[in-house]
Amino acid sequence: MVKRAHVMSPHDTWGSSRGQSIGHGCSCPPCHPAGAAHATMEPQTVHEDFVKLLDTLSDTLTHQQENQLRRENDELKRQHYQLAMALKDAADRRAQDLCRFQSHILNSLNFNSHQSAYRPYCSTKTALQLLLDHVYSSADQGKPTLLISLDLSAAFDTVNHSVLLKRLSCSFGVTGNFLSWIQSYLCDRTQSVRVGSHSSPPNPCLVGVPQGSVFGPLLFSIYTSPISTIAESHHVSQQQYADDTQLYIALLPANYNQDITALELCLNSLRTWLCENGMALNPTKSVAILFGTSQKLKSFSSLNSGTDIQLSDKLKILRATLDSNLTMESHIKALSSSCFYHIRSFKQIRSSLDYVMAISVASALVSSRLDHVNSILYGAASKHTNSLQRFRKHWLELLCISAHMALHSHPLHYSKTFIGYLLNGVYASNWQP
């Protein structure tokens, strides 16, 4: 039987014939268009290409983010560097301005030249040495010295800002931007009291200068500079170290009542000035003492200070205890008592400290006390200074220190003699205290 071939009629379409030819395995182009090749790709190949595409996009985004972060970080570092340099320049300019201001104040004729605090080349040693030099000089001339040590009540906390600014402008010639800078430093301060979690409302501070600052003590010295003018107007000598003030005068045996009257008038004028400037004396801590030889003091046995301040036979000034005859016996006893107290405490912890730490603790507790104002012991009797020398030897043995400790291990009379000669040379050169 012979099969008849299929003849495509004009009414047939490619779609109908493709559907028939696909079933018959026809290979003509209409049966295999271009899209048919992609339709036959394997799913695994498509997934791998898609993963590669995602990795490429991820790497590109990561690099862009890293570059952006790097640029932002570099910009932030540049800004921080510029800010740090600007702050450093401002601090340097502020330090230079402060140095110029300090130099201007200290060189002013209105500044108290007998103020030994907060000044270069001045200390408690130089202040005490100058005071004792005046007392010894008067004693050599046969004149005892009457001294009144004054204590100001809350001195730094009673400085009036408006009075201080006016004094800076009128007495020291500080004007313009610098005066405005000082005004901004002092004004708009507040204070409050806090107990636990409770705080009082802030109150404005109209008086007082910060004690813990570099600028505050200098402003206090400026505020109290007129004290020297008051003393000089009454021909009375004076010495200051911060708020510690000493008024003293050498008494002429023939006319000592006049000298005492001058000292009394000076003290009354000083009290009036302190009251006008918002300050006050503390009478309970103010003491008077008469320095001189035993023979001269006998002739002044009925003397009083001429004021309500009690006359005493010893006085403590700048951590030094001075007696009427300047034998330094009271000072050595007080120093020995303080040092022995600390050495007993040090013995309890010595075994727990190594050598370096022991030296540091010893210097802080005892050595600083032994060396402080030891120049005033120059000329003291050996019977008084020998006790300190024995204590020093025992102290060094406790620390197991050899003689290489230089000045700290030298005998006491060498140390005080060296410092005494040094300070005497300073005064011979007309240096200010």
C-alpha positions as semicolon CSV with decimal commas, in nm:
position;residue;x (nm);y (nm);z (nm)
1;M;0,000;0,000;0,000
2;V;0,153;0,334;-0,106
3;K;0,127;0,634;0,132
4;R;0,037;0,969;-0,019
5;A;0,265;1,263;0,056
6;H;0,124;1,560;0,246
7;V;0,103;1,873;0,038
8;M;0,085;2,204;0,226
9;S;-0,209;2,408;0,124
10;P;-0,223;2,784;0,122
11;H;-0,464;2,775;0,414
12;D;-0,211;2,602;0,639
13;T;-0,005;2,819;0,878
14;W;0,341;2,783;1,020
15;G;0,200;2,740;1,360
16;S;-0,018;2,451;1,267
17;S;0,247;2,289;1,060
18;R;0,508;2,347;1,335
19;G;0,290;2,176;1,578
20;Q;0,261;1,887;1,342
21;S;0,626;1,890;1,237
22;I;0,759;1,903;1,594
23;G;0,575;1,589;1,655
24;H;0,730;1,447;1,343
25;G;1,088;1,560;1,419
26;C;1,107;1,833;1,152
27;S;1,437;2,023;1,143
28;C;1,333;2,327;0,941
29;P;1,409;2,679;1,081
30;P;1,051;2,758;1,174
31;C;1,051;2,463;1,403
32;H;1,371;2,576;1,585
33;P;1,371;2,952;1,642
34;A;1,659;3,131;1,824
35;G;1,478;3,133;2,163
36;A;1,457;2,760;2,156
37;A;1,833;2,728;2,217
38;H;1,813;2,922;2,551
39;A;1,517;2,727;2,655
40;T;1,723;2,417;2,640
41;M;2,015;2,556;2,870
42;E;2,082;2,369;3,193
43;P;1,965;2,536;3,524
44;Q;2,307;2,488;3,693
45;T;2,481;2,707;3,435
46;V;2,232;2,990;3,490
47;H;2,281;2,975;3,867
48;E;2,660;2,996;3,840
49;D;2,641;3,298;3,612
50;F;2,401;3,469;3,848
51;V;2,629;3,403;4,148
52;K;2,928;3,546;3,958
53;L;2,727;3,853;3,873
54;L;2,630;3,903;4,238
55;D;2,991;3,860;4,352
56;T;3,107;4,117;4,099
57;L;2,844;4,365;4,213
58;S;2,928;4,299;4,579
59;D;3,301;4,355;4,523
60;T;3,230;4,676;4,336
61;L;3,004;4,808;4,610
62;T;3,254;4,705;4,879
63;H;3,538;4,888;4,707
64;Q;3,322;5,195;4,666
65;Q;3,222;5,189;5,032
66;E;3,581;5,140;5,142
67;N;3,694;5,431;4,928
68;Q;3,413;5,647;5,063
69;L;3,495;5,555;5,424
70;R;3,864;5,614;5,357
71;R;3,791;5,959;5,216
72;E;3,563;6,042;5,508
73;N;3,823;5,915;5,756
74;D;4,097;6,120;5,592
75;E;3,875;6,427;5,599
76;L;3,792;6,365;5,968
77;K;4,161;6,325;6,052
78;R;4,239;6,646;5,868
79;Q;3,969;6,831;6,058
80;H;4,091;6,688;6,391
81;Y;4,447;6,788;6,307
82;Q;4,340;7,140;6,216
83;L;4,137;7,165;6,537
84;A;4,428;7,036;6,747
85;M;4,668;7,281;6,585
86;A;4,421;7,565;6,637
87;L;4,382;7,475;7,005
88;K;4,759;7,447;7,045
89;D;4,811;7,786;6,884
90;A;4,542;7,936;7,106
91;A;4,701;7,779;7,417
92;D;5,045;7,907;7,315
93;R;4,910;8,255;7,257
94;R;4,726;8,242;7,590
95;A;5,045;8,131;7,769
96;Q;5,243;8,409;7,602
97;D;4,979;8,663;7,697
98;L;4,981;8,536;8,056
99;C;5,362;8,560;8,073
100;R;5,355;8,916;7,940
101;F;5,081;9,004;8,187
102;Q;5,276;8,853;8,478
103;S;5,593;9,034;8,375
104;H;5,402;9,360;8,345
105;I;5,248;9,320;8,690
106;L;5,568;9,214;8,870
107;N;5,764;9,503;8,718
108;S;5,501;9,758;8,815
109;L;5,590;10,007;9,089
110;N;5,247;9,952;9,245
111;F;5,305;9,579;9,301
112;N;5,412;9,477;9,650
113;S;5,783;9,398;9,620
114;H;5,771;9,216;9,956
115;Q;5,522;8,955;9,830
116;S;5,722;8,631;9,813
117;A;5,450;8,399;9,682
118;Y;5,387;8,311;9,317
119;R;5,703;8,483;9,198
120;P;6,018;8,343;9,036
121;Y;6,322;8,293;9,263
122;C;6,102;8,336;9,573
123;S;5,988;8,079;9,828
124;T;5,915;8,032;10,196
125;K;6,290;7,998;10,254
126;T;6,369;8,336;10,104
127;A;6,077;8,498;10,287
128;L;6,187;8,364;10,626
129;Q;6,551;8,442;10,560
130;L;6,472;8,804;10,475
131;L;6,257;8,843;10,786
132;L;6,524;8,695;11,014
133;D;6,792;8,906;10,847
134;H;6,603;9,220;10,951
135;V;6,554;9,087;11,304
136;Y;6,922;8,993;11,342
137;S;7,036;9,329;11,204
138;S;6,818;9,514;11,455
139;A;6,944;9,294;11,739
140;D;7,302;9,378;11,645
141;Q;7,210;9,745;11,691
142;G;7,060;9,674;12,033
143;K;6,699;9,710;11,915
144;P;6,439;9,436;11,969
145;T;6,180;9,376;11,698
146;L;5,805;9,374;11,759
147;L;5,627;9,160;11,500
148;I;5,256;9,104;11,442
149;S;5,152;8,810;11,226
150;L;4,812;8,866;11,066
151;D;4,576;8,603;10,935
152;L;4,306;8,695;10,683
153;S;3,971;8,519;10,704
154;A;3,888;8,329;10,381
155;A;4,123;8,559;10,192
156;F;4,091;8,415;9,840
157;D;3,712;8,386;9,868
158;T;3,656;8,754;9,952
159;V;3,818;8,923;9,651
160;N;3,561;9,162;9,502
161;H;3,559;9,136;9,123
162;S;3,460;9,495;9,050
163;V;3,726;9,632;9,286
164;L;3,989;9,404;9,134
165;L;3,906;9,511;8,778
166;K;3,917;9,876;8,878
167;R;4,255;9,825;9,048
168;L;4,393;9,652;8,740
169;S;4,283;9,942;8,524
170;C;4,380;10,234;8,748
171;S;4,687;10,105;8,934
172;F;4,844;9,866;8,684
173;G;4,734;10,007;8,348
174;V;4,557;9,693;8,224
175;T;4,295;9,798;7,969
176;G;4,137;9,692;7,642
177;N;4,097;9,332;7,535
178;F;4,310;9,194;7,816
179;L;4,096;9,358;8,082
180;S;3,789;9,219;7,906
181;W;3,950;8,875;7,903
182;I;4,010;8,892;8,280
183;Q;3,655;9,011;8,332
184;S;3,518;8,715;8,136
185;Y;3,743;8,486;8,342
186;L;3,603;8,615;8,672
187;C;3,238;8,683;8,592
188;D;2,945;8,453;8,520
189;R;3,061;8,189;8,768
190;T;2,815;7,994;8,978
191;Q;2,839;7,768;9,279
192;S;2,612;7,513;9,443
193;V;2,619;7,260;9,724
194;R;2,555;6,893;9,655
195;V;2,483;6,631;9,920
196;G;2,423;6,285;9,779
197;S;2,172;6,317;9,497
198;H;2,041;6,657;9,615
199;S;2,183;6,985;9,490
200;S;2,108;7,343;9,582
201;P;2,017;7,596;9,312
202;P;2,325;7,758;9,154
203;N;2,412;8,102;9,288
204;P;2,631;8,357;9,109
205;C;2,982;8,412;9,248
206;L;3,039;8,786;9,275
207;V;3,355;8,752;9,486
208;G;3,654;8,521;9,509
209;V;3,925;8,394;9,276
210;P;3,998;8,026;9,199
211;Q;4,280;7,906;9,425
212;G;4,371;7,601;9,220
213;S;4,443;7,800;8,905
214;V;4,762;7,965;8,785
215;F;4,589;8,297;8,739
216;G;4,399;8,317;9,070
217;P;4,692;8,365;9,315
218;L;4,842;8,638;9,095
219;L;4,510;8,822;9,097
220;F;4,500;8,793;9,476
221;S;4,850;8,943;9,502
222;I;4,734;9,232;9,283
223;Y;4,427;9,281;9,502
224;T;4,633;9,304;9,825
225;S;4,921;9,512;9,687
226;P;4,806;9,834;9,862
227;I;4,900;9,674;10,196
228;S;5,265;9,764;10,133
229;T;5,169;10,129;10,070
230;I;4,978;10,143;10,400
231;A;5,274;9,998;10,592
232;E;5,525;10,232;10,430
233;S;5,309;10,535;10,512
234;H;5,347;10,450;10,882
235;H;5,718;10,362;10,853
236;V;5,646;10,000;10,939
237;S;5,813;9,707;10,764
238;Q;5,597;9,430;10,622
239;Q;5,639;9,088;10,465
240;Q;5,383;8,879;10,277
241;Y;5,356;8,524;10,154
242;A;5,018;8,485;9,985
243;D;4,766;8,580;10,256
244;D;5,016;8,551;10,545
245;T;5,112;8,906;10,641
246;Q;5,369;9,020;10,897
247;L;5,408;9,377;11,024
248;Y;5,720;9,450;11,227
249;I;5,917;9,743;11,358
250;A;6,248;9,780;11,543
251;L;6,199;9,944;11,883
252;L;6,430;10,218;12,004
253;P;6,492;10,163;12,377
254;A;6,472;10,538;12,445
255;N;6,142;10,596;12,263
256;Y;5,976;10,262;12,203
257;N;5,627;10,395;12,289
258;Q;5,632;10,602;11,970
259;D;5,724;10,298;11,765
260;I;5,443;10,096;11,922
261;T;5,198;10,378;11,847
262;A;5,310;10,378;11,482
263;L;5,253;10,003;11,464
264;E;4,909;10,041;11,622
265;L;4,809;10,315;11,375
266;C;4,931;10,101;11,088
267;L;4,724;9,808;11,206
268;N;4,412;10,026;11,241
269;S;4,461;10,165;10,889
270;L;4,505;9,814;10,756
271;R;4,184;9,699;10,922
272;T;3,997;9,992;10,769
273;W;4,134;9,910;10,423
274;L;4,043;9,543;10,460
275;C;3,689;9,635;10,564
276;E;3,650;9,868;10,265
277;N;3,768;9,592;10,031
278;G;3,547;9,319;10,171
279;M;3,816;9,142;10,376
280;A;3,872;9,094;10,749
281;L;4,136;8,985;10,998
282;N;4,104;8,669;11,203
283;P;4,197;8,787;11,555
284;T;4,211;8,436;11,698
285;K;4,495;8,340;11,461
286;S;4,682;8,672;11,468
287;V;4,976;8,672;11,709
288;A;5,236;8,928;11,823
289;I;5,590;8,849;11,939
290;L;5,895;9,046;12,053
291;F;6,232;8,924;11,921
292;G;6,557;9,011;12,091
293;T;6,831;8,900;12,325
294;S;6,745;8,784;12,675
295;Q;6,895;9,098;12,826
296;K;6,694;9,333;12,603
297;L;6,372;9,142;12,652
298;K;6,398;9,187;13,029
299;S;6,383;9,565;12,987
300;F;6,064;9,523;12,781
301;S;5,894;9,279;13,017
302;S;5,591;9,508;13,067
303;L;5,548;9,571;12,695
304;N;5,223;9,495;12,516
305;S;5,155;9,502;12,146
306;G;4,940;9,813;12,170
307;T;4,654;9,622;12,008
308;D;4,398;9,358;12,101
309;I;4,637;9,094;11,962
310;Q;4,800;8,895;12,240
311;L;5,178;8,896;12,286
312;S;5,325;8,545;12,275
313;D;5,668;8,394;12,338
314;K;5,664;8,186;12,016
315;L;5,514;8,217;11,672
316;K;5,458;7,983;11,378
317;I;5,525;8,135;11,036
318;L;5,538;7,936;10,712
319;R;5,582;7,602;10,893
320;A;5,864;7,744;11,109
321;T;5,822;7,793;11,485
322;L;6,017;8,096;11,609
323;D;6,079;8,176;11,975
324;S;6,154;8,517;12,125
325;N;6,529;8,454;12,155
326;L;6,551;8,279;11,816
327;T;6,726;7,977;11,967
328;M;6,518;7,759;11,730
329;E;6,458;7,517;12,017
330;S;6,081;7,529;11,967
331;H;6,118;7,473;11,594
332;I;6,348;7,172;11,640
333;K;6,117;7,017;11,899
334;A;5,813;7,055;11,676
335;L;6,007;6,923;11,376
336;S;6,139;6,622;11,568
337;S;5,793;6,537;11,698
338;S;5,646;6,549;11,348
339;C;5,929;6,342;11,197
340;F;5,917;6,074;11,467
341;Y;5,543;6,038;11,413
342;H;5,596;5,972;11,043
343;I;5,892;5,741;11,096
344;R;5,684;5,521;11,328
345;S;5,419;5,500;11,056
346;F;5,685;5,429;10,793
347;K;5,831;5,135;10,990
348;Q;5,502;4,952;10,960
349;I;5,513;4,951;10,580
350;R;5,890;4,945;10,515
351;S;5,901;4,567;10,461
352;S;5,635;4,594;10,189
353;L;5,828;4,853;9,985
354;D;6,119;4,806;9,751
355;Y;6,420;5,036;9,762
356;V;6,299;5,286;9,502
357;M;5,950;5,312;9,649
358;A;6,092;5,347;10,000
359;I;6,307;5,641;9,889
360;S;6,005;5,812;9,732
361;V;5,788;5,766;10,040
362;A;6,072;5,875;10,269
363;S;6,128;6,193;10,069
364;A;5,761;6,279;10,084
365;L;5,712;6,206;10,454
366;V;6,034;6,300;10,629
367;S;6,311;6,434;10,406
368;S;6,094;6,721;10,283
369;R;6,031;6,824;10,644
370;L;6,397;6,802;10,741
371;D;6,508;7,011;10,445
372;H;6,226;7,265;10,457
373;V;6,353;7,606;10,577
374;N;6,659;7,438;10,730
375;S;6,853;7,755;10,643
376;I;6,702;7,923;10,952
377;L;6,901;7,676;11,165
378;Y;7,224;7,846;11,055
379;G;7,396;7,966;11,373
380;A;7,175;7,761;11,608
381;A;7,339;7,598;11,907
382;S;7,474;7,246;11,855
383;K;7,282;7,114;12,155
384;H;6,962;7,181;11,960
385;T;7,071;7,068;11,613
386;N;7,242;6,747;11,732
387;S;6,906;6,585;11,798
388;L;6,808;6,641;11,435
389;Q;7,140;6,504;11,317
390;R;7,090;6,184;11,520
391;F;6,742;6,149;11,382
392;R;6,872;6,196;11,028
393;K;7,132;5,924;11,079
394;H;6,873;5,683;11,219
395;W;6,643;5,765;10,930
396;L;6,906;5,689;10,667
397;E;6,998;5,363;10,840
398;L;6,634;5,259;10,832
399;L;6,630;5,316;10,457
400;C;6,969;5,143;10,413
401;I;7,098;5,450;10,228
402;S;7,472;5,501;10,182
403;A;7,655;5,830;10,173
404;H;7,595;5,883;9,801
405;M;7,267;6,062;9,874
406;A;7,447;6,395;9,826
407;L;7,291;6,679;10,023
408;H;7,030;6,456;10,188
409;S;7,296;6,239;10,354
410;H;7,535;6,519;10,446
411;P;7,554;6,622;10,811
412;L;7,290;6,875;10,898
413;H;7,533;7,156;10,973
414;Y;7,682;7,124;10,623
415;S;7,341;7,148;10,462
416;K;7,217;7,449;10,658
417;T;7,552;7,626;10,628
418;F;7,556;7,581;10,250
419;I;7,201;7,710;10,211
420;G;7,267;7,995;10,454
421;Y;7,570;8,111;10,256
422;L;7,375;8,078;9,932
423;L;7,083;8,291;10,053
424;N;7,314;8,549;10,207
425;G;7,483;8,579;9,870
426;V;7,143;8,632;9,709
427;Y;7,061;8,919;9,944
428;A;7,408;9,068;9,898
429;S;7,330;9,084;9,526
430;N;7,021;9,297;9,600
431;W;6,781;9,034;9,471
432;Q;6,420;9,078;9,570
433;P;6,283;8,813;9,808
